[in-house]
C-alpha cells in the first residue's frame, strides 16, 4: 500500500520561510515528485516539480523564492519556500508519479501580512 506523508506547513509572517516535506512509501518506481497548492475559492495549481535527472520546474510566481529538491534514498521531496507572501497561502499537496499517481493529504500554509 502506497502512503504519502506530508509535513512542514504552518503559520508564518510575510518574508519568512517554511520547508515542506513529503515521504513516499510502498512504491519505488518514482519518476516525478511535485507540489500543487489550492487557495480558498481557487483551482488547484501546479507549484513545482522534479523529474529523473533532477530536472526541476516552477510556476512563475514562485521562481527565485521556492526550491524543490529530492532525497532518493529517503523517497522524500522537499519544497523550501523563502520570502513567503500572503498570496502563497494555500493547502499544499504533494504529487507523486510512480506505478500510479498519488496525492498527499495536504498541509496548510498560511502567510500573514
N, C-alpha and C positions, 0 to 999 in steps of 0.2 A: 504494500500500500504506500502510495506516494504522499509525503507530507511536506508542506512549506511552512516554515515558522519565521515570522517577521518580528522584528523588534527595532526600537530606536526612536519611535515617534515621541512627540511631546509638545509642550507649550514653550515658545521662546519669544524674545523680542526681535524686532526687525534689526538686521545686521548680524545676528548671532548664527551659530552653526548647529547642525544636527547630523548624525550619521545613522542611516537605516541599514539594517542587515536582513538577509533572507537566506535561510539554510534549507536545502532540499535533501530529503532522504527518500530512498526507495526507487530511484531512477538514476542510472549512471550514464545514460546516453544523452547528456545535455548539450545542445547546440547553441542555445540562446538563453540569456538571462536579462531581464529588464525590469523597468519600473514604469507604472502608469499612475495617474492620480485623478481623483474626481472631487471637484469642489461642489458645494451645495448648489443645486439647480443647474449644474452643467454636465456635459457629457464627459465620460472618462477620456483622458488624453494621454498620449504617449509622452514619457519624460526622457528616458534614456535606455540604451541597451548595449549589451556587449556580446559579441559573437566569437566563434572559434578564431584563434589568431589574435585575440584581444582587440578586435575591431570594435570601436565604440561609435555611438552617435547620440545626439541630443536634440531635443526640441530647442528652437532658437531662444526661447525665453529664459532658459537656464544655462546657456553657453557661457563659459567662463566663471560660473558660480558653482555648478554641480559637477561632481566627478564620479563616474561609475567604475567599479573595479570588481575583480572576481578572485577568489581563492579556490582553485580547482581541487586542492587536496581536501578542503572542507566543504566543497559543493555549496559555497556561500557567495552571494553577491552583495556588494555594498553600494550605498549611494551617499557620498559625502556632500552635504548641502551647506554651502557657505553664503554669507551675505544674504540671508533669507529675507524675503519681502512678504508683506501681508498677502499679496496675491498668490503666494506659494501655499497658502492654507488649503488643505485638502486631505482626503484619505488617500494614502499611498499604497498601491498594490504591487506586489512582486509578481512577475510573469515569467514562466519558465517553459521552454520548448525542449521536450525530451522525446520519449516514446509517445507522449501525448502533450497537450498544452495544459499547464497548471497555473492556478492563481493562488496567491496568498490570501490571508483573511483580512488584510488591510490594517494599516496603522495610521492613526490621526496625527497630522502635523498642523499645529496652529501657530501662526506668527502674528504677534500683536504689534501695534504701532508704538 
